[in-house]
Amino acid sequence: MIEFEHVTKSYPDGTVAVADFSLRINSHRTIALVGSSGSGKTTLLRMVNRMVDPTAGRVLIDDNDIAAVDPVKLRRSIGYVMQQGGLLPHRTVLDNVAAVLRLNGMAKAESRERALTMMDRVGLDRSMAKRYPGQLSGGQQQRVGVARALAPEPNILLMDEPFGAVDPIVRRELQDELLRLQAELGKTILFVTHDIEEAFRLGDEVVILQPGGVIAQHDTPAEILSNPADDFVRGFVGSDRAERQLRTETRNGRTIALDADGKPVGVISE
Ligand SMILES: Nc1ncnc2c1ncn2[C@@H]1O[C@H](COP(=O)(O)OP(=O)(O)OP(=O)(O)O)[C@@H](O)[C@H]1O
């Protein structure tokens, strides 16, 4: 369990990135933090592995205040996937995936074996192991990033816009892959995105942020769509948009879903 208790982060230049933010994240859940640029998402995520320390308030993991935990040790125990993958360009894929294992003192042969298994897990062919990150597609690089984060078997996975830089089709594939992995692994995932569709697809719960890390709504996707807290949320999730306003119609004996413009978007299965 991760708990933010009244955390504030102000930077020396006076910017208050997050003010009095509280949130409890239960274990084995995927929480999507979504908000526009500058709403404090990255700041909050980085508080969990102490890449950012709050100026006030506390962050607890399993009831322990992480301010008392050595930051390097903490970072090695928590998976972290960044937008651009953050891979080491002059190290092979295999060495990238094995990097934290080696830092944690695992023997070379064992770490390489574990790294290959992780590559299998995330759907990367073993033939990629000897390549360098620059020789991979954007989607493959993100898979390497996920494999590397998962290799030390962390309980917590932090993901900061991990699929933001890939095209929509690959993005969808990577989202599916993450859903599949999560069903298998049951990690506690904190996922940052500015894309509400992605948040709804991946999050068991979604936290919609306003600037300053103010929580506009924290709920399940279904609850947010059916019961938006206010106009800000309504606008953010686009519940007034034509593609969200679905109606059904029966054609050729089947029930199809149409958006507000009458465009068919799917079939209702009985
Ligand atoms: N080192 C820093 N010094 C001063 N201000 C900062 C610093 N880092 C972040 N900020 C400010 O804090 C606020 C929140 O930034 P943060 O990166 O957490 O937002 P975000 O929601 O992740 O944005 P994005 O989606 O653009 O990444 C912004 O106004 C940003 O300019």
The ligand as an SDF file (V2000), in Angstrom:
LIG
                    3D

 31 33  0  0  0  0  0  0  0  0999 V2000
   12.7500   21.3660  -10.7280 N   0  0  0  0  0  0  0  0  0  0  0  0
   11.6880   22.1920  -10.8270 C   0  0  0  0  0  0  0  0  0  0  0  0
   11.8000   23.4970  -10.5070 N   0  0  0  0  0  0  0  0  0  0  0  0
   10.7380   24.3270  -10.5850 C   0  0  0  0  0  0  0  0  0  0  0  0
    9.5030   23.9460  -10.9770 N   0  0  0  0  0  0  0  0  0  0  0  0
    9.3440   22.6560  -11.3160 C   0  0  0  0  0  0  0  0  0  0  0  0
   10.4160   21.7100  -11.2630 C   0  0  0  0  0  0  0  0  0  0  0  0
    9.9380   20.5070  -11.6640 N   0  0  0  0  0  0  0  0  0  0  0  0
    8.6230   20.6880  -11.9490 C   0  0  0  0  0  0  0  0  0  0  0  0
    8.2580   21.9730  -11.7420 N   0  0  0  0  0  0  0  0  0  0  0  0
    6.9300   22.5640  -11.9170 C   0  0  0  0  0  0  0  0  0  0  0  0
    5.9950   21.8620  -11.1230 O   0  0  0  0  0  0  0  0  0  0  0  0
    4.7460   21.7430  -11.8010 C   0  0  0  0  0  0  0  0  0  0  0  0
    4.3460   20.2770  -11.9080 C   0  0  0  0  0  0  0  0  0  0  0  0
    5.2740   19.6040  -12.7490 O   0  0  0  0  0  0  0  0  0  0  0  0
    5.1420   18.0600  -13.1240 P   0  0  0  0  0  0  0  0  0  0  0  0
    6.2850   17.6960  -14.0100 O   0  0  0  0  0  0  0  0  0  0  0  0
    4.9450   17.2740  -11.8900 O   0  0  0  0  0  0  0  0  0  0  0  0
    3.7700   18.0540  -13.9430 O   0  0  0  0  0  0  0  0  0  0  0  0
    3.1650   16.9470  -14.8950 P   0  0  0  0  0  0  0  0  0  0  0  0
    1.7180   16.8980  -14.5820 O   0  0  0  0  0  0  0  0  0  0  0  0
    3.9220   15.6800  -14.7760 O   0  0  0  0  0  0  0  0  0  0  0  0
    3.3930   17.6030  -16.3110 O   0  0  0  0  0  0  0  0  0  0  0  0
    3.7180   16.9030  -17.7380 P   0  0  0  0  0  0  0  0  0  0  0  0
    2.4930   16.1370  -18.1220 O   0  0  0  0  0  0  0  0  0  0  0  0
    3.9690   18.0930  -18.6120 O   0  0  0  0  0  0  0  0  0  0  0  0
    4.9350   16.0510  -17.5260 O   0  0  0  0  0  0  0  0  0  0  0  0
    4.9240   22.4430  -13.1300 C   0  0  0  0  0  0  0  0  0  0  0  0
    4.4320   23.7540  -13.0110 O   0  0  0  0  0  0  0  0  0  0  0  0
    6.4200   22.4480  -13.3340 C   0  0  0  0  0  0  0  0  0  0  0  0
    6.8270   23.5410  -14.1310 O   0  0  0  0  0  0  0  0  0  0  0  0
  1  2  1  0
  2  3  1  0
  2  7  2  0
  3  4  2  0
  4  5  1  0
  5  6  2  0
  6  7  1  0
  6 10  1  0
  7  8  1  0
  8  9  2  0
  9 10  1  0
 10 11  1  0
 11 12  1  0
 11 30  1  0
 12 13  1  0
 13 14  1  0
 13 28  1  0
 14 15  1  0
 15 16  1  0
 16 17  2  0
 16 18  1  0
 16 19  1  0
 19 20  1  0
 20 21  2  0
 20 22  1  0
 20 23  1  0
 23 24  1  0
 24 25  2  0
 24 26  1  0
 24 27  1  0
 28 29  1  0
 28 30  1  0
 30 31  1  0
M  END
$$$$
